[in-house]
């Protein structure tokens, strides 16, 4: 049976948080593409759901206001998210009070995404932006997560990934779909070994050794040498940009 977001991260959120603290810049490209899609303006109130350890906050322009909501104490007890621990839904903001809502790599743990999309529609102002960036169905990343990560981590992994139905469900909540884009990027660190250690910690791969992790990354995703003398691990997300009508 597919586990919920909360079931996954109450168990392995602390490991995830430790990886993000040890290697805070590994996923820079992932967060930066989210900010690029949002086209934020001064004074905007930005909702981050689920917020994890509040990682998105430091990528936002200084003149915007980050509002994080995270249901798992395994993240919030590190005091990096201001959201506090509460159920994922309902969202803790007033109707039409948010300029932009973002969700990075969280909705693939939701079997039924429609209640969350409905809540995003409620809290967003007219013409407010919604940015959903997550793994796409049948992509190399989806296979890596379900076949390798799910076999060797502490919780298993059966993602409910983005597909055509996802955009239809967003549109049903009075959103206009502006763009759906497949984003190819890298997680980057100084060495391949660093990337292996990062992934082992991030995904709580307790039952795999470093050699197995390195081989799985090579088989499913691939490494590449980067111009700045760093090593990249290939990653891919699909980013949906929508606007509240």
C-alpha positions in Angstrom: 0.0 0.0 0.0 1.3 3.5 -0.9 2.4 5.4 2.1 1.4 9.0 2.6 3.8 12.0 2.7 3.6 12.1 6.5 4.2 8.4 6.9 7.3 8.7 4.7 8.9 11.7 6.4 8.0 11.2 10.0 10.3 8.2 9.6 13.0 9.5 7.4 12.7 13.3 7.5 15.6 13.6 10.0 17.9 11.8 7.6 16.7 14.0 4.7 17.3 17.1 6.8 20.8 15.9 7.8 21.7 15.5 4.1 20.4 19.0 3.2 22.4 20.5 6.1 25.6 18.7 5.2 25.3 19.6 1.4 23.1 22.7 1.3 24.0 23.6 -2.3 23.7 20.2 -3.9 20.2 20.9 -5.2 20.7 24.6 -6.1 19.5 24.2 -9.7 16.3 22.5 -8.5 15.3 25.4 -6.3 16.5 28.0 -8.8 14.3 26.8 -11.6 11.3 27.0 -9.3 12.1 30.7 -8.6 12.6 31.3 -12.3 9.2 29.9 -13.1 7.5 32.0 -10.5 8.7 35.4 -11.7 8.3 36.9 -8.3 7.8 40.6 -7.6 8.6 42.7 -4.6 6.4 42.2 -1.6 4.8 39.0 -2.7 3.7 36.4 -0.1 5.0 33.0 -1.2 3.5 29.8 0.3 5.8 26.7 0.3 3.9 23.4 0.7 5.1 21.0 1.9 8.0 23.0 3.2 10.3 20.3 4.5 13.1 22.0 6.4 12.4 25.4 4.8 15.0 25.0 2.1 13.2 27.2 -0.5 13.3 30.2 1.8 17.0 31.2 1.1 16.4 31.2 -2.7 13.6 33.7 -2.6 14.3 37.4 -3.2 14.9 39.3 0.0 11.9 41.5 -0.6 9.4 38.6 -0.7 7.8 36.9 2.2 8.2 33.1 2.7 5.4 31.2 4.4 6.1 27.5 5.0 3.7 24.8 6.0 5.1 21.3 6.9 3.1 18.5 8.5 6.1 16.4 9.7 7.8 17.1 13.0 10.9 15.3 11.8 11.5 18.5 9.7 10.0 21.2 12.0 11.9 20.1 15.1 15.0 21.4 13.4 13.5 24.9 13.6 14.2 25.6 9.9 10.5 25.9 8.9 8.3 28.5 10.5 5.2 26.6 9.6 5.0 24.4 12.7 3.7 20.9 12.7 0.0 20.6 11.7 -1.9 18.4 9.3 -1.1 19.1 5.6 -4.7 20.2 5.0 -6.4 22.6 5.3 -3.7 25.1 4.6 -3.2 27.6 7.4 -3.9 30.8 5.4 -6.9 33.0 4.7 -8.8 33.0 1.4 -7.1 35.0 -1.4 -4.2 36.0 0.8 -1.2 34.4 -1.1 0.5 35.8 -4.3 2.3 32.6 -5.2 2.2 29.0 -4.0 5.0 26.5 -4.7 5.3 22.8 -4.2 8.6 21.1 -4.9 9.0 17.3 -4.9 6.2 16.7 -2.4 3.0 15.9 -4.3 4.2 12.6 -5.7 3.5 11.3 -2.2 -0.2 12.2 -2.5 -2.5 9.6 -3.8 -5.3 12.2 -4.2 -3.9 15.6 -5.1 -7.2 17.3 -5.8 -7.8 18.4 -2.2 -4.4 20.2 -2.1 -5.1 21.8 -5.5 -8.5 23.0 -4.2 -6.8 24.5 -1.1 -4.2 26.3 -3.3 -7.1 27.8 -5.3 -8.7 29.0 -2.1 -5.6 30.7 -0.6 -4.3 32.3 -3.9 -5.3 35.8 -4.9 -7.0 36.2 -8.4 -4.1 35.9 -10.9 -1.9 34.3 -8.3 0.7 31.8 -9.5 0.9 28.1 -8.6 4.1 26.3 -9.3 4.2 22.5 -9.0 7.5 20.9 -9.7 7.9 17.2 -9.3 8.9 13.9 -10.9 7.1 12.8 -14.0 5.5 9.4 -14.5 7.8 6.8 -16.2 10.8 9.1 -16.1 14.3 7.9 -15.2 14.0 9.6 -11.9 10.6 7.8 -11.2 12.3 4.5 -12.0 15.3 5.3 -9.7 13.0 6.2 -6.8 10.6 3.3 -7.1 12.9 0.5 -8.2 16.1 1.4 -6.3 15.3 3.8 -3.5 12.2 1.9 -2.6 14.1 -1.4 -2.4 16.9 -0.1 -0.1 15.5 2.7 2.1 13.6 2.6 5.4 10.0 3.2 4.0 9.8 1.9 0.5 8.8 4.2 -2.3 5.7 4.1 -4.6 5.3 7.5 -6.2 2.1 8.9 -7.7 3.9 11.0 -10.3 2.9 13.9 -12.5 1.0 13.1 -15.7 -1.7 14.5 -18.0 -4.3 13.9 -15.2 -2.3 16.2 -12.9 -2.7 19.2 -15.2 -6.4 18.4 -15.7 -7.0 18.3 -12.0 -5.3 21.7 -11.5 -7.3 23.2 -14.3 -10.5 21.9 -12.7 -9.8 24.1 -9.7 -10.2 27.3 -11.7 -6.6 27.6 -12.8 -5.3 28.4 -16.2 -2.3 26.2 -17.1 0.4 28.6 -18.4 3.2 26.1 -19.1 4.3 22.5 -18.5 8.0 22.1 -18.9 10.3 19.1 -18.5 13.4 20.4 -16.7 16.8 18.6 -17.1 19.2 19.7 -14.3 21.9 18.3 -12.1 22.6 17.9 -8.4 26.2 19.1 -8.1 29.0 18.5 -5.6 32.8 18.5 -5.7 33.1 14.7 -6.1 31.2 11.6 -7.1 31.7 10.3 -3.6 30.0 13.4 -2.2 27.0 12.8 -4.4 26.8 9.2 -3.3 27.0 10.1 0.4 24.4 12.8 -0.2 21.9 10.4 -1.8 22.5 7.7 0.7 21.6 10.1 3.5 18.8 12.0 1.7 16.9 8.9 0.8 17.8 7.0 4.0 19.3 4.1 2.0 20.1 2.1 5.1 20.2 -1.2 3.2 22.6 -0.2 0.4 26.3 0.4 0.6 28.0 3.2 -1.2 29.1 1.1 -4.1 25.5 0.0 -4.7 24.3 3.6 -4.5 27.0 4.8 -7.0 26.1 2.0 -9.4 22.4 2.7 -9.2 23.0 6.4 -10.0 25.1 5.4 -12.9 22.5 3.0 -14.2 19.4 5.1 -13.8 20.5 8.7 -14.0 24.2 9.1 -14.9 27.0 11.3 -13.7 28.7 14.1 -15.7 31.8 16.3 -15.3 30.9 20.0 -15.0 32.9 23.0 -16.2 33.4 24.3 -12.6 35.3 21.1 -11.7 32.3 19.7 -9.9 30.5 16.5 -10.6 26.8 16.5 -11.6 24.2 13.8 -11.0 21.5 14.0 -13.7 18.1 14.8 -12.4 14.8 15.7 -14.0 11.6 17.4 -12.9 8.4 18.5 -14.7 7.3 22.0 -13.7 3.7 23.1 -14.1 3.0 26.9 -14.0 -0.6 27.8 -13.5 -2.5 31.0 -12.7 -5.6 31.5 -10.6 -8.5 32.8 -12.7 
